[in-house]
Amino acid sequence: MVLRLYASSQPLLLISLPVLAALGLLPLLGSLPKAPATLGYPAEAWFADIYQGPLTMLIIAWVLISLVAWRINSMFNRREFYPSAVYMPGLVYTLLGCLCCLEEVSLPVLSANLFVVAGINQVLAVYRQHRAFSEYFKAGLYLGIAALLYPPFLVLGVGLWAAIAFTRSFQWREYILAALAFATPFVWWLTMLFLTDSLESAVLMHWKRDVTHFEMGSNALLLGRVGYFFSAAAFILGVPRFLFSRDRATNRARNLSGVFLVFTLFFLGALVVSVWTMGAWNFSALLVPFTILSSAWYANYRYSLLAPFMFYGWLGTLFALMLDVAGVF
């Protein structure tokens, strides 16, 4: 029922996403720490300045998850990742965002995802234009802001160049413009530190290994691992759908799918950087590619007997995890 509903063309379903995000985050209200966790990113300090308690963190996380869910659903439909409009990406991102927050609420990553989606959307807007300076400048600027918020996303700057090379013939001005735009947020940041005489704080990542997570019982830990297993399986199974099952898609849609898969490789690189520098597996960094690829697979549930079982198994696991965190059982 749920799978069929969100794989249909019902735009009113977008209204349900903030409600689902609120319900998914509500169990955390009594288990969040009184002070925000610090991993050593500049954005951690920025969010700490407005932190007024667990409720503040949950409200910010709720707003960010809802906004990105709407944006990623719009990009999915606008860029023809599926032959017709569906609302599966909004549902998947909302639930995945809540799953990640049940283990660790990372506001820098959630906020960075908002700019990641905006940047990738600009790249996907380019198709056989004679000039694409505006699109690549905006893409570089958005991805640069995302990297400033969550430094492991620095690898997406290289991913932007790779996407340009995949899409268009070589024009050196496009590469230079994209790089300058990507560097602009860091120039602004350094300028503000200079004006406030705080250049000693100009460190993007501190090498810290003592990352702490929320205290979770054995049942919650097991359910969380099962939830990640279902997410990873849908992600992997969604790749062939992207590559080979595009019979009804246009040449433009096939090209855009290839560009997004290029970015997916660099998202995986961002996860490697996070593990290398922080010793933490922050799967929130993979929310965007997980959402797009798994949604493409779930939306084609009519052609796969496995997709409905995987989806409802994943959904049931998340529901049980939320009940466990809430202390119901």
Secondary structure, DSSP 8 states (H G I E B T S, - for coil): -HHHHHTS--GGGGGHHHHHHHHHHGGGGGTS-SS----S-HHHHHHHHT--SHHHHHHHHHHHHHHHHHHHHHHHHHTTSSSS---HHHHHHHHHHHHHHHH---HHHHHHHHHHHHHHHHHHT-SS-S--HHHHHHHHHHHHHHHHHSGGGGHHHHHHHHHHHHHS---HHHHHHHHHHHHHHHHHHHHHHHHTT-GGG--S-------------HHHHHHHHHHHHHHHHHHHHHHHHHHH--TT--HHHHHHHHHHHHHHHHHHHHHHHHHHHHS---GGGGHHHHHHHHHHHHHTGGG-SHHHHHHHHHHHHHHHHHHHHTT--
